[in-house]
Amino acid sequence: MFKCARSRIGGVVLLAALALTGPALANDFTVSPTSITVAPGTQVATLTVRAGGPGVTQGQVRVVRWHRDGGAGRLEATRDVVASPPAMQMAPNQELTIRLVRTATTAVRGEECYRVLVDQLPGESQQGQVVKFTIRHSVPLCFGPPV
């Protein structure tokens, strides 16, 4: 009997807390696809970023090398693959295509794997808020050897 009363009280407290909070200014920030496998012999791929919500969305795109080291994934800086544009400022409901280009002059041996880090940065619409978040999408990008 006490468990039931406690869960009801908890539910009422949760509803009251949600009712008393102000409206959240959420920006819908999506990246697709969520994984990229580049066909053998191809050096270019694309990624689509979509910004929704009420305000301007700012972001950055970086590519890092990914490999296994003793069973754990490890990321390291690289210039073998570049993203263009590397920075973005998007209007509400705007879509942007990011080009990912392998610039390394050596041939792909085996499989080369990278992570495309797409960060949504806190913008001016979030200036008055106390808590600011950077949202990061980490998209796997793999290049295969030529056939």
Order of alpha helices (4+ residues) and beta strands (2+ residues): alpha-beta-beta-beta-beta-beta-beta-beta-beta-beta-beta
